[in-house]
Amino acid sequence: MKPVIEVDSIVRDFGAARAVDGVSFEVASGEVVGLLGPNGAGKTTTLRVLAGLLTPQSGSARIAGHDVKTAPLEARRHLGFLTASTGLYERLTGREVLTVFGRLQGLSEEALARRIDLVGAELELTPFLDKRCGALSSGQKQRISIARAVVHDPAAYVLDEPTATLDPVASRDILELVQRAKARGKAVLFSTHRMEEAQYLCTRLVFMRGGRVVARGTATELLQQSGKAELTDAFLHFAGALP
């Protein structure tokens, strides 16, 4: 099966510091791949390259066959990017936020209206969709942020520690989003420090340390590679904190 998300030997420096050093991996339709590693491993930099927010010094990244550097608009139309920070325009209503982002993604007025209704019902946005974002609770803002990321029905979801600052209810919304995306054949890549999420959701895991991929495979394979019985201990092993 042709991969939807492709990262090929990307390198990214910040001044004299190399944040990402030759990272490669792929995510196919219907796959959920977890990107794991300690703080400073290069996970967020890798995801920001995929989202077109950073340009690599070398290597390439593609979304649905579109290079994020040479064909950024086409790549973004196939990408849903979500972080733990909502970054909403406080003076706009949720519906207005979704309308702005849907139009930026090239949706027609009719198609956008259908998508807003569908996503609104799926994420239970209807009671507050027409309220200003500044008046919403943190959980409601996160739901609007989720809807914004997927309003254009992208082929690839890239999620950067989306549950890091959320309460259990809001975290559940994210995990349900990932499960639905997988069932619909989307390619999902997300970073997390929560091993229970990784073990529960992920088809495969990619572990980074010091800007490089140091291990990859299923959760079972990573346990075998590390010689550990628990994924948390395997994480510590690959992070260099346990032998």
C-alpha positions as CSV (number, residue, x, y, z in Angstrom):
1,M,0.0,0.0,0.0
2,K,1.4,3.4,-1.0
3,P,2.2,5.5,2.1
4,V,0.2,8.7,2.7
5,I,2.9,10.3,5.0
6,E,6.5,10.0,3.9
7,V,9.5,11.3,5.7
8,D,12.8,10.6,3.9
9,S,16.2,11.4,5.5
10,I,15.2,14.8,6.7
11,V,17.8,17.0,8.5
12,R,17.0,20.2,10.3
13,D,19.4,22.4,12.2
14,F,18.8,25.4,14.5
15,G,22.1,27.3,14.3
16,A,24.9,24.9,15.3
17,A,22.5,22.4,16.9
18,R,21.1,19.5,14.8
19,A,17.6,18.9,15.9
20,V,16.7,16.2,13.3
21,D,19.4,14.0,11.8
22,G,18.4,11.8,8.9
23,V,14.9,10.7,10.1
24,S,12.9,8.5,7.8
25,F,9.5,6.7,8.2
26,E,6.2,6.2,6.5
27,V,2.5,6.0,7.5
28,A,0.0,4.2,5.2
29,S,-3.8,4.5,5.0
30,G,-5.5,3.0,8.0
31,E,-2.4,3.1,10.1
32,V,-1.7,4.9,13.4
33,V,2.0,5.5,14.0
34,G,3.2,6.8,17.4
35,L,6.2,9.1,17.5
36,L,7.9,8.6,20.9
37,G,10.9,9.9,22.6
38,P,12.1,12.2,25.4
39,N,11.9,16.0,25.3
40,G,14.4,17.3,22.8
41,A,14.4,14.2,20.7
42,G,13.3,16.0,17.6
43,K,9.7,14.9,17.5
44,T,8.0,18.3,17.3
45,T,10.6,19.5,14.8
46,T,9.8,16.5,12.6
47,L,6.1,17.1,12.8
48,R,6.5,20.8,12.0
49,V,8.5,19.9,8.9
50,L,5.6,17.7,7.8
51,A,3.2,20.5,8.5
52,G,5.2,22.8,6.3
53,L,6.0,25.1,9.2
54,L,9.8,24.4,9.0
55,T,12.0,23.7,6.0
56,P,14.6,20.9,6.3
57,Q,18.2,21.5,5.3
58,S,18.0,18.2,3.4
59,G,15.8,15.3,2.8
60,S,12.1,15.4,1.9
61,A,8.6,15.0,3.4
62,R,5.5,14.3,1.4
63,I,1.8,14.2,2.2
64,A,-0.3,12.1,-0.2
65,G,2.5,12.3,-2.7
66,H,2.9,16.1,-2.5
67,D,6.3,17.5,-1.3
68,V,5.7,19.9,1.6
69,K,8.6,22.1,0.3
70,T,7.9,22.2,-3.4
71,A,4.1,21.8,-3.4
72,P,3.1,23.2,0.0
73,L,-0.5,24.1,-0.9
74,E,-1.3,20.7,-2.3
75,A,0.3,19.0,0.7
76,R,-1.6,21.1,3.2
77,R,-4.9,20.3,1.5
78,H,-4.4,16.6,2.5
79,L,-3.1,17.3,6.0
80,G,-4.9,17.9,9.3
81,F,-2.4,19.3,11.9
82,L,-3.3,19.5,15.6
83,T,-1.4,20.5,18.7
84,A,-2.3,20.8,22.4
85,S,-2.6,24.6,21.9
86,T,-5.9,25.6,20.4
87,G,-4.7,28.9,18.9
88,L,-8.3,30.0,18.1
89,Y,-9.4,33.5,17.1
90,E,-11.2,34.6,20.3
91,R,-13.5,37.1,18.6
92,L,-14.8,34.6,16.0
93,T,-17.5,32.0,16.6
94,G,-16.6,28.3,16.1
95,R,-18.6,28.3,12.9
96,E,-16.7,31.3,11.6
97,V,-13.3,29.6,12.5
98,L,-14.3,26.5,10.6
99,T,-15.6,28.5,7.6
100,V,-12.3,30.5,7.4
101,F,-10.1,27.4,7.5
102,G,-12.4,25.4,5.2
103,R,-12.3,28.2,2.5
104,L,-8.5,28.4,2.9
105,Q,-8.4,24.6,2.1
106,G,-10.4,25.3,-1.1
107,L,-13.8,23.9,-0.1
108,S,-16.8,25.2,-2.0
109,E,-19.5,26.9,0.0
110,E,-21.9,23.9,-0.3
111,A,-19.2,21.3,0.5
112,L,-18.0,23.4,3.5
113,A,-21.5,23.7,4.9
114,R,-21.9,19.9,4.7
115,R,-18.6,19.3,6.4
116,I,-19.3,21.8,9.2
117,D,-22.7,20.1,9.9
118,L,-21.0,16.6,9.8
119,V,-18.0,17.5,12.0
120,G,-20.2,19.6,14.3
121,A,-22.5,16.6,14.9
122,E,-19.7,14.1,15.3
123,L,-17.8,16.3,17.8
124,E,-21.0,17.5,19.5
125,L,-20.3,21.2,18.7
126,T,-23.9,22.2,18.0
127,P,-24.7,23.8,21.4
128,F,-21.7,26.2,21.2
129,L,-20.8,26.4,17.5
130,D,-22.2,29.9,17.1
131,K,-20.7,31.3,20.3
132,R,-17.5,33.3,20.3
133,C,-14.4,31.2,21.0
134,G,-13.4,33.6,23.8
135,A,-16.5,32.6,25.7
136,L,-15.9,28.8,25.5
137,S,-14.4,26.5,28.0
138,S,-11.0,24.9,27.4
139,G,-12.7,21.6,26.4
140,Q,-15.0,23.3,24.0
141,K,-12.1,25.2,22.5
142,Q,-10.3,21.9,22.0
143,R,-13.2,20.4,20.2
144,I,-13.4,23.5,17.8
145,S,-9.6,23.1,17.3
146,I,-10.1,19.4,16.4
147,A,-12.9,20.3,13.9
148,R,-10.7,23.0,12.4
149,A,-7.9,20.4,11.7
150,V,-10.3,18.0,10.0
151,V,-13.0,20.2,8.4
152,H,-11.5,19.6,4.9
153,D,-11.5,15.8,5.4
154,P,-7.7,15.3,5.0
155,A,-6.0,12.0,4.1
156,A,-3.3,12.5,6.8
157,Y,-3.6,13.5,10.5
158,V,-0.5,14.8,12.2
159,L,-1.0,15.4,15.9
160,D,1.7,16.9,18.1
161,E,1.1,15.8,21.8
162,P,-2.5,16.7,21.4
163,T,-3.5,15.4,24.9
164,A,-0.6,16.8,26.8
165,T,-2.5,19.6,28.6
166,L,-6.0,18.1,28.5
167,D,-8.3,16.7,31.1
168,P,-9.5,13.1,30.8
169,V,-12.7,14.1,29.0
170,A,-11.0,16.2,26.4
171,S,-8.3,13.6,26.0
172,R,-11.0,11.0,25.3
173,D,-12.2,13.2,22.4
174,I,-8.8,13.1,20.8
175,L,-8.5,9.4,21.2
176,E,-11.9,8.8,19.7
177,L,-10.9,11.1,16.8
178,V,-7.9,8.9,16.1
179,Q,-9.9,5.7,16.3
180,R,-12.5,7.1,13.8
181,A,-9.7,8.3,11.5
182,K,-8.1,4.9,11.5
183,A,-11.4,3.2,10.7
184,R,-12.0,5.5,7.8
185,G,-8.6,4.7,6.3
186,K,-6.8,7.9,7.3
187,A,-3.0,7.9,7.9
188,V,-2.4,9.1,11.5
189,L,0.9,10.2,13.0
190,F,1.0,11.5,16.6
191,S,3.5,12.1,19.2
192,T,2.8,11.4,22.9
193,H,4.5,10.7,26.2
194,R,1.5,8.6,27.4
195,M,2.5,5.0,26.9
196,E,-1.1,3.8,27.5
197,E,-2.2,5.8,24.5
198,A,0.6,4.5,22.3
199,Q,0.0,0.9,23.2
200,Y,-3.8,1.2,22.8
201,L,-4.0,3.1,19.6
202,C,-0.8,2.6,17.5
203,T,-0.2,0.1,14.7
204,R,3.5,0.9,14.9
205,L,5.8,3.0,17.0
206,V,8.9,5.1,16.0
207,F,11.2,6.0,18.8
208,M,13.5,9.1,18.5
209,R,16.5,10.2,20.6
210,G,19.0,12.9,19.9
211,G,17.3,13.7,16.6
212,R,17.6,10.2,15.2
213,V,15.3,7.1,15.0
214,V,16.7,4.6,17.4
215,A,14.0,2.0,17.3
216,R,10.8,1.2,15.4
217,G,8.2,-1.6,15.3
218,T,5.0,-2.7,17.0
219,A,4.7,-2.3,20.8
220,T,5.4,-6.1,21.1
221,E,8.5,-5.7,18.9
222,L,9.8,-2.8,20.9
223,L,9.4,-4.8,24.1
224,Q,11.4,-7.6,22.5
225,Q,14.1,-5.2,21.3
226,S,14.4,-3.6,24.7
227,G,14.1,-6.8,26.8
228,K,11.4,-5.1,28.9
229,A,8.0,-6.3,30.0
230,E,6.3,-2.8,30.1
231,L,6.3,-0.2,27.4
232,T,7.2,2.5,29.9
233,D,10.4,0.6,30.7
234,A,11.1,0.2,27.0
235,F,10.7,4.0,26.6
236,L,13.2,4.6,29.4
237,H,15.5,2.0,27.8
238,F,15.5,3.7,24.4
239,A,15.8,7.1,26.1
240,G,19.0,5.9,27.7
241,A,17.6,6.1,31.3
242,L,17.6,2.3,31.8
243,P,20.1,-0.3,30.6
